[in-house]
Amino acid sequence: MNGQRKALIVANDEYEQEGLRNLLAAAADAQALGRVLSDPQIGDFTIRVVRNEPRYVIEEQIEDLFSESRPDDVLLMHFSGHGLKSESGELFFAASNTRPNRLRATAISADFVQQCMQATRSRSVVLLLDCCYGGA
């Protein structure tokens, strides 16, 4: 039995807080990536796009992607937006409601993403980060 190919594309380019400037390319990049990944001749992925949503919506989608998988599934997550580091050096991904002075309560922790990835049953996981501190 062949596994499914599922992709979650998270794009945040508009932010409620003035401390986070709006981005120009995140939405267009997400649309372009979605077209390529969903093309049956190229990626043949089932795509879910989440754009400019608050933290809780994004975290729910991330957990759904990684929890609802089988070993033969190929899972891909792409995040485009602001990457932020806490004073202690932890990496966070900004959501539409992120407050830079309250990252733990308003941003998606890289640790959360990593824990979801580690708990998945899928043996094929791809994570693409298009943000500052993506290498952290």
N, CA, C and O of each residue as an XYZ file, in Angstrom:
544
protein
N       0.840     -1.187      0.000
C       0.000      0.000      0.000
C       0.880      1.244      0.000
O       1.819      1.348      0.789
N       0.574      2.179     -0.881
C       1.335      3.416     -0.954
C       0.813      4.416      0.059
O      -0.388      4.508      0.312
N       1.745      5.165      0.632
C       1.354      6.194      1.582
C       0.854      7.444      0.888
O       0.959      7.594     -0.330
N       0.317      8.320      1.684
C      -0.155      9.606      1.191
C       0.982     10.623      1.226
O       1.959     10.463      1.958
N       0.830     11.668      0.421
C       1.781     12.781      0.400
C       1.006     14.006      0.868
O       0.125     14.498      0.163
N       1.341     14.500      2.071
C       0.601     15.606      2.662
C       1.558     16.745      2.996
O       2.659     16.533      3.504
N       1.104     17.959      2.695
C       1.926     19.144      2.977
C       1.102     20.191      3.712
O      -0.062     20.433      3.392
N       1.729     20.797      4.690
C       1.163     21.937      5.405
C       2.046     23.135      5.105
O       3.242     23.133      5.397
N       1.440     24.157      4.518
C       2.176     25.381      4.193
C       1.648     26.477      5.098
O       0.479     26.855      5.019
N       2.520     26.985      5.957
C       2.161     28.054      6.882
C       2.843     29.329      6.398
O       4.067     29.393      6.283
N       2.025     30.343      6.119
C       2.562     31.615      5.636
C       1.988     32.747      6.475
O       0.773     32.934      6.544
N       2.864     33.483      7.099
C       2.448     34.630      7.899
C       3.161     35.866      7.377
O       4.381     35.995      7.486
N       2.372     36.775      6.805
C       2.969     38.002      6.292
C       2.316     39.259      6.848
O       2.750     40.369      6.541
N       1.263     39.096      7.674
C       0.598     40.222      8.307
C       0.518     39.958      9.807
O       0.127     38.877     10.247
N       0.901     40.978     10.582
C       0.998     40.822     12.031
C       0.245     41.940     12.731
O       0.232     43.080     12.265
N      -0.384     41.606     13.857
C      -1.130     42.587     14.640
C      -0.215     43.567     15.362
O      -0.569     44.733     15.536
N       0.953     43.107     15.782
C       1.875     43.932     16.560
C       2.758     44.790     15.666
O       3.289     44.314     14.663
N       2.912     46.053     16.034
C       3.770     46.951     15.261
C       5.235     46.522     15.320
O       6.013     46.860     14.428
N       5.615     45.780     16.360
C       6.989     45.325     16.500
C       7.403     44.301     15.454
O       8.590     44.011     15.308
N       6.441     43.754     14.728
C       6.712     42.792     13.666
C       6.254     43.408     12.348
O       5.062     43.624     12.132
N       7.199     43.682     11.485
C       6.824     44.310     10.219
C       6.187     43.275      9.293
O       6.554     42.100      9.303
N       5.236     43.732      8.501
C       4.611     42.856      7.521
C       5.633     42.467      6.466
O       6.540     43.241      6.158
N       5.489     41.285      5.919
C       6.432     40.752      4.935
C       5.815     40.814      3.543
O       4.594     40.791      3.395
N       6.655     40.892      2.542
C       6.174     41.034      1.175
C       6.001     39.707      0.440
O       5.062     39.566     -0.343
N       6.865     38.748      0.667
C       6.909     37.569     -0.203
C       6.270     36.303      0.371
O       6.075     35.341     -0.371
N       5.945     36.270      1.636
C       5.507     35.012      2.258
C       4.267     34.426      1.580
O       4.233     33.227      1.303
N       3.262     35.235      1.313
C       2.025     34.717      0.710
C       2.257     34.234     -0.716
O       1.792     33.160     -1.097
N       2.968     35.023     -1.492
C       3.241     34.627     -2.888
C       4.098     33.368     -2.937
O       3.861     32.490     -3.766
N       5.075     33.274     -2.072
C       5.919     32.079     -2.020
C       5.099     30.848     -1.645
O       5.285     29.774     -2.218
N       4.193     31.007     -0.684
C       3.350     29.880     -0.257
C       2.454     29.414     -1.397
O       2.285     28.212     -1.601
N       1.877     30.357     -2.142
C       1.033     29.981     -3.276
C       1.835     29.248     -4.343
O       1.381     28.235     -4.876
N       3.017     29.749     -4.656
C       3.860     29.124     -5.677
C       4.277     27.717     -5.240
O       4.227     26.777     -6.033
N       4.682     27.580     -3.988
C       5.072     26.264     -3.482
C       3.878     25.318     -3.509
O       4.021     24.152     -3.878
N       2.723     25.799     -3.128
C       1.519     24.972     -3.158
C       1.195     24.470     -4.547
O       0.798     23.316     -4.713
N       1.360     25.323     -5.557
C       1.098     24.903     -6.938
C       2.054     23.798     -7.365
O       1.644     22.822     -7.993
N       3.316     23.954     -7.026
C       4.314     22.952     -7.411
C       4.070     21.636     -6.674
O       4.063     20.567     -7.285
N       3.873     21.718     -5.368
C       3.701     20.494     -4.587
C       2.423     19.747     -4.948
O       2.399     18.516     -4.916
N       1.360     20.470     -5.289
C       0.100     19.800     -5.598
C       0.028     19.292     -7.031
O      -0.850     18.492     -7.353
N       0.921     19.732     -7.888
C       0.930     19.289     -9.284
C       1.187     17.779     -9.336
O       2.212     17.315     -8.838
N       0.272     17.006     -9.931
C       0.435     15.544     -9.986
C       1.714     15.097    -10.698
O       2.230     14.015    -10.421
N       2.219     15.909    -11.599
C       3.436     15.562    -12.331
C       4.713     15.892    -11.546
O       5.799     15.434    -11.900
N       4.576     16.684    -10.484
C       5.770     17.108     -9.737
C       5.766     16.547     -8.323
O       6.603     15.712     -7.977
N       4.823     17.006     -7.508
C       4.825     16.586     -6.108
C       3.681     15.670     -5.726
O       3.850     14.750     -4.926
N       2.511     15.925     -6.304
C       1.312     15.136     -6.039
C       0.956     15.110     -4.550
O       0.495     14.091     -4.036
N       1.170     16.224     -3.868
C       0.833     16.352     -2.451
C      -0.597     16.859     -2.298
O      -1.095     17.611     -3.135
N      -1.241     16.441     -1.230
C      -2.461     17.074     -0.761
C      -2.002     18.244      0.096
O      -1.244     18.065      1.050
N      -2.462     19.435     -0.245
C      -1.951     20.661      0.370
C      -2.967     21.262      1.326
O      -4.165     21.288      1.046
N      -2.476     21.739      2.445
C      -3.267     22.559      3.355
C      -2.471     23.836      3.586
O      -1.325     23.779      4.031
N      -3.070     24.991      3.288
C      -2.402     26.278      3.468
C      -3.049     27.002      4.635
O      -4.272     27.111      4.720
N      -2.209     27.491      5.527
C      -2.655     28.261      6.676
C      -1.961     29.611      6.569
O      -0.733     29.693      6.603
N      -2.755     30.668      6.438
C      -2.166     31.995      6.230
C      -2.699     32.997      7.246
O      -3.908     33.155      7.416
N      -1.773     33.666      7.911
C      -2.080     34.753      8.844
C      -3.093     34.352      9.912
O      -4.064     35.063     10.169
N      -2.848     33.216     10.517
C      -3.719     32.725     11.582
C      -3.034     32.897     12.937
O      -1.813     33.039     13.003
N      -3.817     32.885     14.015
C      -3.217     32.960     15.353
C      -2.522     31.648     15.723
O      -2.699     30.618     15.074
N      -1.758     31.724     16.749
C      -0.939     30.587     17.191
C      -1.740     29.298     17.337
O      -1.334     28.261     16.812
N      -2.864     29.342     18.038
C      -3.588     28.101     18.333
C      -4.073     27.397     17.067
O      -4.130     26.167     17.037
N      -4.419     28.141     16.033
C      -4.862     27.539     14.775
C      -3.688     26.838     14.092
O      -3.816     25.714     13.606
N      -2.558     27.516     14.064
C      -1.365     26.948     13.419
C      -0.896     25.702     14.163
O      -0.577     24.690     13.538
N      -0.852     25.769     15.482
C      -0.410     24.596     16.248
C      -1.341     23.404     16.039
O      -0.882     22.265     15.952
N      -2.627     23.658     15.960
C      -3.570     22.570     15.718
C      -3.325     21.922     14.357
O      -3.371     20.697     14.239
N      -3.069     22.721     13.341
C      -2.789     22.196     12.008
C      -1.482     21.407     11.973
O      -1.392     20.372     11.313
N      -0.479     21.898     12.684
C       0.803     21.186     12.756
C       0.605     19.825     13.415
O       1.065     18.803     12.907
N      -0.079     19.828     14.542
C      -0.291     18.557     15.243
C      -1.130     17.604     14.400
O      -0.862     16.403     14.379
N      -2.143     18.121     13.703
C      -2.952     17.266     12.826
C      -2.092     16.617     11.740
O      -2.216     15.419     11.482
N      -1.226     17.400     11.107
C      -0.374     16.861     10.045
C       0.442     15.677     10.541
O       0.461     14.621      9.909
N       1.108     15.851     11.659
C       2.026     14.819     12.127
C       1.331     13.683     12.881
O       1.837     12.561     12.898
N       0.192     13.950     13.499
C      -0.506     12.905     14.260
C      -1.287     11.963     13.363
O      -1.385     10.770     13.648
N      -1.833     12.483     12.297
C      -2.685     11.688     11.418
C      -1.870     11.116     10.262
O      -2.139     11.404      9.096
N      -0.882     10.309     10.597
C      -0.008      9.775      9.550
C       0.244      8.288      9.753
O       0.045      7.725     10.830
N       0.693      7.684      8.658
C       1.085      6.277      8.660
C       2.569      6.197      8.291
O       3.132      7.173      7.794
N       3.199      5.067      8.525
C       4.639      4.961      8.249
C       5.032      5.279      6.808
O       6.109      5.829      6.580
N       4.191      4.948      5.833
C       4.543      5.180      4.428
C       4.186      6.574      3.916
O       4.465      6.893      2.761
N       3.579      7.402      4.751
C       3.231      8.750      4.328
C       4.484      9.621      4.205
O       5.468      9.429      4.919
N       4.420     10.572      3.290
C       5.458     11.596      3.165
C       4.816     12.897      3.643
O       3.811     13.347      3.092
N       5.411     13.490      4.674
C       4.877     14.706      5.270
C       5.849     15.857      5.032
O       7.060     15.709      5.200
N       5.305     16.995      4.644
C       6.125     18.167      4.405
C       5.468     19.354      5.102
O       4.271     19.597      4.947
N       6.265     20.084      5.868
C       5.788     21.312      6.479
C       6.693     22.445      6.042
O       7.918     22.342      6.106
N       6.071     23.532      5.594
C       6.813     24.731      5.184
C       6.317     25.895      6.031
O       5.113     26.121      6.147
N       7.256     26.631      6.621
C       6.898     27.833      7.376
C       7.585     29.019      6.744
O       8.798     29.015      6.531
N       6.791     30.044      6.446
C       7.322     31.286      5.915
C       6.796     32.430      6.773
O       5.586     32.631      6.881
N       7.697     33.164      7.371
C       7.316     34.276      8.245
C       8.488     34.664      9.120
O       9.634     34.310      8.842
N       8.188     35.398     10.183
C       9.245     35.824     11.101
C       9.651     34.681     12.025
O       8.802     34.017     12.619
N      10.947     34.464     12.137
C      11.502     33.594     13.156
C      12.057     34.499     14.241
O      12.729     35.487     13.945
N      11.780     34.171     15.492
C      12.204     35.007     16.611
C      12.909     34.146     17.640
O      12.575     32.975     17.822
N      13.883     34.734     18.310
C      14.563     34.029     19.393
C      14.246     34.707     20.707
O      14.214     35.934     20.804
N      14.013     33.891     21.713
C      13.787     34.419     23.059
C      15.123     34.865     23.635
O      16.180     34.607     23.059
N      15.061     35.528     24.767
C      16.295     35.974     25.419
C      17.186     34.793     25.792
O      18.406     34.936     25.875
N      16.581     33.625     26.017
C      17.363     32.436     26.364
C      17.822     31.659     25.135
O      18.471     30.621     25.263
N      17.484     32.161     23.935
C      17.964     31.536     22.705
C      17.029     30.537     22.072
O      17.400     29.896     21.089
N      15.818     30.379     22.604
C      14.850     29.441     22.020
C      14.263     30.040     20.745
O      14.037     31.247     20.662
N      14.018     29.181     19.749
C      13.455     29.625     18.478
C      11.937     29.536     18.510
O      11.364     28.560     18.995
N      11.294     30.586     17.978
C       9.841     30.643     17.852
C       9.487     31.111     16.447
O      10.250     31.836     15.808
N       8.311     30.683     15.974
C       7.786     31.117     14.683
C       6.599     32.030     14.957
O       5.688     31.670     15.703
N       6.613     33.213     14.352
C       5.581     34.209     14.618
C       4.266     33.858     13.925
O       4.243     33.439     12.767
N       3.185     34.039     14.661
C       1.823     33.917     14.142
C       1.256     35.327     14.007
O       1.909     36.301     14.380
N       0.053     35.432     13.479
C      -0.528     36.768     13.286
C      -0.692     37.516     14.603
O      -0.621     38.744     14.626
N      -0.913     36.792     15.701
C      -1.135     37.419     17.004
C       0.103     37.441     17.900
O      -0.006     37.747     19.087
N       1.256     37.127     17.361
C       2.472     37.065     18.180
C       2.833     38.422     18.756
O       2.814     39.443     18.069
N       3.161     38.399     20.035
C       3.686     39.579     20.726
C       5.142     39.265     21.055
O       5.410     38.326     21.804
N       6.085     40.031     20.513
C       7.505     39.726     20.727
C       7.922     39.634     22.192
O       8.895     38.950     22.510
N       7.211     40.304     23.081
C       7.554     40.234     24.506
C       6.816     39.109     25.235
O       6.964     38.962     26.448
N       6.020     38.312     24.508
C       5.275     37.177     25.078
C       5.317     35.983     24.127
O       4.276     35.445     23.748
N       6.518     35.576     23.749
C       6.667     34.520     22.748
C       6.066     33.188     23.189
O       5.408     32.519     22.392
N       6.276     32.799     24.426
C       5.782     31.492     24.875
C       4.261     31.379     24.747
O       3.744     30.297     24.469
N       3.552     32.475     24.944
C       2.092     32.457     24.916
C       1.505     32.773     23.543
O       0.341     32.466     23.282
N       2.308     33.393     22.652
C       1.710     33.882     21.406
C       2.408     33.417     20.130
O       1.939     33.734     19.037
N       3.497     32.687     20.229
C       4.226     32.211     19.044
C       4.347     30.690     19.095
O       4.145     30.074     20.141
N       4.677     30.102     17.966
C       4.829     28.648     17.880
C       6.267     28.301     18.220
O       7.194     28.772     17.561
N       6.453     27.509     19.207
C       7.791     27.104     19.633
C       8.372     26.079     18.662
O       7.681     25.154     18.237
N       9.633     26.250     18.320
C      10.315     25.245     17.492
C      10.338     23.905     18.218
O      10.322     22.853     17.579
N      10.375     23.934     19.531
C      10.329     22.697     20.307
C       9.002     21.963     20.085
O       8.982     20.735     19.995
N       7.898     22.710     19.997
C       6.593     22.096     19.722
C       6.611     21.390     18.370
O       6.151     20.255     18.247
N       7.141     22.065     17.366
C       7.214     21.478     16.019
C       8.080     20.222     16.054
O       7.714     19.194     15.485
N       9.213     20.308     16.715
C      10.123     19.170     16.801
C       9.467     17.988     17.517
O       9.623     16.844     17.089
N       8.742     18.253     18.595
C       8.063     17.180     19.322
C       7.003     16.513     18.449
O       6.861     15.291     18.471
N       6.262     17.304     17.686
C       5.255     16.734     16.782
C       5.924     15.869     15.716
O       5.424     14.795     15.379
N       7.050     16.336     15.189
C       7.769     15.573     14.169
C       8.296     14.254     14.742
O       8.244     13.216     14.082
N       8.798     14.306     15.964
C       9.347     13.097     16.575
C       8.261     12.081     16.915
O       8.526     10.880     16.951
N       7.048     12.551     17.163
C       5.961     11.649     17.542
C       5.238     11.041     16.343
O       4.430     10.129     16.515
N       5.508     11.522     15.144
C       4.785     11.023     13.979
C       5.174      9.582     13.660
O       6.280      9.136     13.965
N       4.252      8.876     13.048
C       4.535      7.516     12.605
C       5.219      7.512     11.245
O       5.831      6.516     10.860
N       5.119      8.616     10.517
C       5.722      8.693      9.184
C       7.242      8.575      9.267
O       7.881      9.117     10.170
N       7.793      7.861      8.311
C       9.254      7.720      8.241
C       9.879      8.756      7.310
O      11.102      8.835      7.201
N       9.035      9.558      6.634
C       9.538     10.556      5.683
C       8.946     11.919      6.020
O       7.779     12.194      5.740
N       9.769     12.761      6.622
C       9.321     14.079      7.049
C      10.286     15.123      6.507
O      11.504     14.973      6.604
N       9.720     16.188      5.931
C      10.518     17.292      5.403
C      10.040     18.570      6.085
O       8.838     18.824      6.157
N      10.969     19.369      6.583
C      10.666     20.655      7.188
C      11.433     21.726      6.438
O      12.660     21.672      6.343
N      10.704     22.709      5.902
C      11.310     23.834      5.190
C      11.022     25.110      5.980
O       9.866     25.429      6.260
N      12.078     25.832      6.334
C      11.914     27.065      7.095
C      12.420     28.230      6.276
O      13.576     28.251      5.854
N      11.550     29.200      6.053
C      11.914     30.419      5.343
C      11.707     31.572      6.325
O      10.733     32.321      6.246
N      12.667     31.686      7.258
C      12.552     32.689      8.311
C      13.918     32.977      8.904
O      14.866     32.217      8.707
N      14.012     34.066      9.622
C      15.239     34.366     10.360
C      15.469     33.280     11.401
O      14.515     32.750     11.971
N      16.704     32.956     11.644
C      17.124     31.957     12.637
C      16.676     30.550     12.294
O      16.655     29.688     13.172
N      16.318     30.290     11.046
C      15.862     28.959     10.632
C      16.878     27.866     10.942
O      16.499     26.715     11.160
N      18.142     28.204     10.966
C      19.177     27.226     11.267
C      19.308     26.927     12.752
O      20.029     26.008     13.139
N      18.623     27.690     13.579
C      18.725     27.478     15.032
C      17.983     26.221     15.435
O      17.953     25.874     16.616
